[in-house]
Amino acid sequence: MSAALAEQLENTSISGQDGDWKANLKAPAKDLRPQTEDVTATKGLEFEDLYIKRELLMGIFEAGFDKPSPIQEETIPVALTGRDILARAKNGTGKTAAFVIPALERVNPKSTKTQALILVPTRELALQTSQVCKTLGKHLGINVMVTTGGTGLKDDIIRLNDAVHILVGTPGRILDLAGKGVADFSECPIFIMDEADKLLSPEFTPIIEQLLAYFPVDRQTMLFSATFPLVVKSFMDKHLRQPYEINLMDELTLRGVTQYYAFVEEKQKVHCLNTLFSKLQINQSIIFCNSTNRVELLAKKITELGYSCFYSHAKMLQNHRNRVFHDFRNGVCRNLVCSDLLTRGIDIQAVNVVINFDFPKNAETYLHRIGRSGRFGHLGLAINLINWEDRFNLYKIEQELGTEIQPIPPTIDKKLYVYDSPETIPKPPPPTTAEKKEAEQRQQSRPSNTSNSHHNTPQRQQNYNSSTGSYQFPRQPQNSQQKPRPGLGPSSQAQGVPPPTQQVPPQGHYPNPNSAAQNHQNRRPPRYNNQSQQGRPNGFNAHEGGPSVRAM
């Protein structure tokens, strides 16, 4: 009897449909761009070696994942055991999937309780993280909800009446929902903090302390970030139980990001930026300023120079911020001017150039800014515009990060940041019908703003382009006698600008950068008749109308 049963088991084979599950997946085109050791220096594990659910593996491969990155190799097996984790890895090396995959694996779809909370510091990062959860877990039958400030509380309360397995949000809104008894974390076993150093800053720490009181004592707590100040250690000693520490920061800066600085006077920064646009082969770029006012002024200047440009900062309406972020991710616009709002965790694969129009004051901000390019081991370029007052910050940041920022050369090798086939760069998938419906419901439930709000000024409403749903500035007409003025300031704003005439690329389309360069070859940047500067050594030729840029 036993021998017959053993023979029957030997002859049993898995059905062809079950055995070929991986071959039948609708995986995107493989990204063939070369990668650095930041993501390729692995132990050789495959996702199948992690013993996770078949449905989760299907979502992972359909999202374009091939092999786990070093941070994923180290984190996922430990996280699946339920142990507390303190993980530190570079920007853009796969930290989000490192905590999303074990959270999805441990969630029980049959339970109606919230089983995982993912806290992030910004609203844009919350939207991005929730989308990763939905993409990887689309075959698991779980419900992922995102909630942030700046949106209607009523809609969140209605959605929490249904089963929500994973909740992604910002600290203030999550605490509000927990305090009202709407969000129940009494049986939530997983507490995750992404960008933990920011979440444990003085502005967020009291909220985090209050929020932990709603969780069970035996919860699993996981902290992820690229930088860990001393405040994180005090939090770890107080709230984590024998955490497993992972540190993959053998060096702080990304290997694939090339860093340069250009020493330029403040009044000539716009002039320098114009020359960079005409000389660099930009797929998409993010330009950082140190204040919201300078963000808007610079975005206006860039548009007057004839380049497509969006802008985003914390004082904008939330639905406008969301639309700008969504459109930029989908390639509607080539350049985005923003404050430090988008320095944390934002993953846009097409960004190959980051420009610090205003140099940051500390090393952490600088590290997170330049980390917006060179995502997941790919190549990127970071250019810093330095004035006389920034020279000490430049030296300090170089010392703290253990790196050297080189002066900008006359010609930047395109192999450092340009790919031969930009059309192969992964782009986010189009939103599903359910996601569109959810976005419309959130839009309708948004409370109306009062008339004294900063967001509703006539000038700001005029800058909002309803056709694209994004903040844009009108292009300066060609026959206008008014010329762009150097520098930023109230005097540089044009009066009586006509309605927008700017043509933006269609959604998801990335034009050939070579054709863009040809279109701009006849356009001259604003010229300055300062003869004393023409003999100054710089990174640009004088006959090309470039700025007076020199090494310190």
HUDA-V47050 format. One record per backbone hydrogen bond with DSSP energy under -0.5 kcal/mol. CO is the residue of the C=O (numbers start at 1). NH is the residue of the N-H. E is the energy in kcal/mol with one decimal. If there is no record, write none. Layout:
co | nh | e
CO | NH | E
CO | NH | E
This chain:
co | nh | e
1 | 5 | -2.1
2 | 6 | -2.2
3 | 7 | -2.2
4 | 8 | -2.1
5 | 9 | -2.0
6 | 10 | -1.9
7 | 11 | -1.7
8 | 12 | -0.6
9 | 12 | -0.6
15 | 19 | -2.4
16 | 20 | -1.8
18 | 21 | -1.0
20 | 24 | -1.3
22 | 25 | -1.0
25 | 27 | -1.3
30 | 32 | -0.8
36 | 39 | -1.5
36 | 40 | -1.2
37 | 41 | -1.4
40 | 42 | -2.3
46 | 49 | -0.8
47 | 50 | -1.3
48 | 51 | -1.2
53 | 57 | -2.2
54 | 58 | -2.2
55 | 59 | -1.6
56 | 60 | -2.2
57 | 61 | -2.5
58 | 62 | -2.2
59 | 63 | -1.0
60 | 65 | -1.8
61 | 64 | -1.4
69 | 73 | -2.7
70 | 74 | -2.0
71 | 75 | -1.9
72 | 76 | -1.9
73 | 77 | -0.5
74 | 78 | -0.5
75 | 79 | -2.9
76 | 80 | -2.1
78 | 81 | -1.1
78 | 83 | -1.1
79 | 82 | -1.5
84 | 244 | -3.0
85 | 223 | -2.5
86 | 246 | -2.8
87 | 225 | -1.4
88 | 248 | -2.8
90 | 93 | -1.0
92 | 376 | -2.0
94 | 98 | -1.2
95 | 99 | -1.1
96 | 99 | -0.9
96 | 100 | -2.2
97 | 101 | -2.0
99 | 103 | -1.3
100 | 104 | -2.7
101 | 105 | -2.2
102 | 106 | -1.8
103 | 107 | -0.9
107 | 109 | -0.7
108 | 111 | -1.4
112 | 164 | -0.6
113 | 115 | -0.5
115 | 190 | -0.6
116 | 167 | -2.6
117 | 119 | -0.6
117 | 192 | -2.9
118 | 169 | -2.1
119 | 194 | -2.6
122 | 126 | -1.5
123 | 127 | -2.1
124 | 128 | -2.1
125 | 129 | -2.7
126 | 130 | -2.3
127 | 131 | -1.7
128 | 132 | -1.7
129 | 133 | -2.2
130 | 134 | -2.3
131 | 135 | -2.4
132 | 136 | -2.6
133 | 137 | -2.0
135 | 138 | -0.8
137 | 140 | -1.5
137 | 142 | -0.7
142 | 144 | -0.5
143 | 165 | -1.5
143 | 166 | -1.8
145 | 168 | -3.0
147 | 170 | -1.1
148 | 151 | -0.7
152 | 156 | -0.9
153 | 157 | -2.1
154 | 158 | -2.1
155 | 159 | -2.2
156 | 160 | -1.9
158 | 161 | -1.1
159 | 162 | -1.2
165 | 115 | -2.3
165 | 116 | -1.0
166 | 145 | -2.4
167 | 118 | -2.8
168 | 147 | -2.4
169 | 120 | -2.0
170 | 174 | -2.1
171 | 175 | -2.6
172 | 176 | -1.9
173 | 177 | -2.3
174 | 178 | -2.4
175 | 179 | -2.8
176 | 180 | -1.6
177 | 182 | -2.0
177 | 183 | -1.4
178 | 181 | -1.2
182 | 184 | -0.6
183 | 185 | -0.7
184 | 114 | -0.6
185 | 188 | -1.4
185 | 216 | -0.6
187 | 189 | -0.7
189 | 220 | -3.5
190 | 117 | -1.9
191 | 222 | -2.4
192 | 119 | -3.0
192 | 194 | -0.5
193 | 224 | -2.4
195 | 198 | -0.9
195 | 199 | -1.8
196 | 200 | -1.6
198 | 201 | -1.5
201 | 204 | -1.5
201 | 205 | -2.4
202 | 206 | -0.6
204 | 207 | -0.6
204 | 208 | -2.2
205 | 209 | -2.5
206 | 210 | -1.9
207 | 211 | -2.4
208 | 212 | -2.1
209 | 213 | -0.6
210 | 213 | -0.8
211 | 214 | -1.7
212 | 215 | -1.5
216 | 219 | -1.1
219 | 221 | -0.5
220 | 191 | -3.1
221 | 85 | -1.9
222 | 193 | -2.8
223 | 87 | -3.0
224 | 195 | -0.8
224 | 196 | -2.4
225 | 89 | -1.4
229 | 232 | -1.4
229 | 233 | -0.7
230 | 233 | -0.5
230 | 234 | -1.5
231 | 235 | -1.6
232 | 236 | -2.5
233 | 237 | -2.5
234 | 238 | -1.1
235 | 239 | -2.6
236 | 240 | -1.9
240 | 242 | -0.7
241 | 84 | -0.5
243 | 245 | -0.7
244 | 86 | -2.2
246 | 88 | -2.5
248 | 250 | -1.1
254 | 257 | -0.9
256 | 258 | -0.6
256 | 380 | -2.3
258 | 382 | -3.0
259 | 406 | -1.3
260 | 384 | -2.1
261 | 408 | -2.3
262 | 264 | -0.7
262 | 386 | -2.9
263 | 550 | -1.9
265 | 268 | -1.5
266 | 269 | -1.5
268 | 272 | -2.4
269 | 273 | -2.7
270 | 274 | -2.3
271 | 275 | -1.7
272 | 276 | -2.3
273 | 277 | -2.3
274 | 278 | -1.6
275 | 279 | -1.6
276 | 280 | -2.8
280 | 282 | -1.0
284 | 352 | -1.8
284 | 353 | -1.4
285 | 336 | -1.8
286 | 355 | -2.4
287 | 338 | -2.5
288 | 357 | -1.0
288 | 358 | -1.6
291 | 295 | -1.5
292 | 296 | -1.8
293 | 297 | -2.1
294 | 298 | -2.4
295 | 299 | -2.3
296 | 300 | -2.0
297 | 301 | -2.0
298 | 302 | -2.7
299 | 303 | -1.9
300 | 304 | -2.1
301 | 305 | -1.5
302 | 307 | -1.8
303 | 306 | -1.5
308 | 335 | -0.6
310 | 337 | -2.5
312 | 339 | -1.1
313 | 316 | -1.4
317 | 321 | -2.4
318 | 322 | -2.6
319 | 323 | -1.8
320 | 324 | -2.4
321 | 325 | -2.5
322 | 326 | -2.6
323 | 327 | -2.8
324 | 328 | -2.5
325 | 329 | -2.1
326 | 330 | -1.5
327 | 332 | -2.5
328 | 331 | -1.5
330 | 508 | -2.9
332 | 505 | -0.6
334 | 285 | -2.3
335 | 310 | -2.2
336 | 287 | -3.0
337 | 312 | -2.0
338 | 289 | -1.9
339 | 342 | -1.2
340 | 343 | -1.4
343 | 345 | -0.8
346 | 348 | -0.7
348 | 351 | -1.7
350 | 284 | -0.6
350 | 352 | -0.6
351 | 374 | -0.6
352 | 381 | -1.7
353 | 286 | -1.6
354 | 383 | -2.5
355 | 288 | -2.5
355 | 357 | -1.3
356 | 385 | -2.2
362 | 366 | -1.7
363 | 367 | -2.6
364 | 368 | -2.2
365 | 369 | -2.3
366 | 370 | -2.3
367 | 371 | -0.9
369 | 372 | -1.9
370 | 373 | -1.4
374 | 377 | -0.8
375 | 378 | -1.2
377 | 36 | -1.9
379 | 374 | -0.7
380 | 258 | -2.3
381 | 354 | -2.9
382 | 260 | -2.6
383 | 356 | -2.7
384 | 262 | -2.9
384 | 386 | -0.7
386 | 264 | -2.8
387 | 390 | -1.2
388 | 391 | -0.8
390 | 394 | -2.4
391 | 395 | -1.8
392 | 396 | -2.6
393 | 397 | -2.7
394 | 398 | -2.1
395 | 399 | -2.1
396 | 400 | -2.5
397 | 401 | -2.3
398 | 402 | -0.9
398 | 403 | -1.5
401 | 252 | -0.6
404 | 406 | -0.7
406 | 261 | -2.0
411 | 413 | -0.6
413 | 416 | -1.7
414 | 417 | -1.3
414 | 418 | -2.9
421 | 424 | -1.8
422 | 425 | -1.5
432 | 436 | -2.3
433 | 437 | -2.3
434 | 438 | -2.4
435 | 439 | -2.3
436 | 440 | -2.2
437 | 441 | -2.2
438 | 442 | -2.2
439 | 443 | -2.0
440 | 444 | -2.2
441 | 445 | -1.9
442 | 446 | -0.6
443 | 446 | -0.7
450 | 453 | -1.5
453 | 456 | -0.9
454 | 457 | -0.8
457 | 461 | -2.3
458 | 462 | -2.2
459 | 463 | -1.6
460 | 464 | -0.7
461 | 464 | -0.6
463 | 465 | -0.6
463 | 472 | -2.7
464 | 466 | -0.8
465 | 468 | -0.5
465 | 469 | -1.9
465 | 470 | -1.2
470 | 465 | -3.0
470 | 472 | -0.6
471 | 311 | -0.6
477 | 480 | -1.2
489 | 492 | -1.9
490 | 493 | -1.5
502 | 504 | -0.6
506 | 509 | -2.1
509 | 511 | -0.6
512 | 515 | -0.8
512 | 516 | -1.6
513 | 517 | -2.1
514 | 518 | -1.8
515 | 519 | -1.9
516 | 520 | -1.2
518 | 521 | -0.8
520 | 523 | -1.1
522 | 524 | -0.5
528 | 530 | -0.9
529 | 531 | -1.1
530 | 533 | -1.6
531 | 534 | -0.9
533 | 536 | -1.5
541 | 544 | -1.1
541 | 546 | -1.1
542 | 545 | -1.7
547 | 549 | -1.5
550 | 263 | -1.4
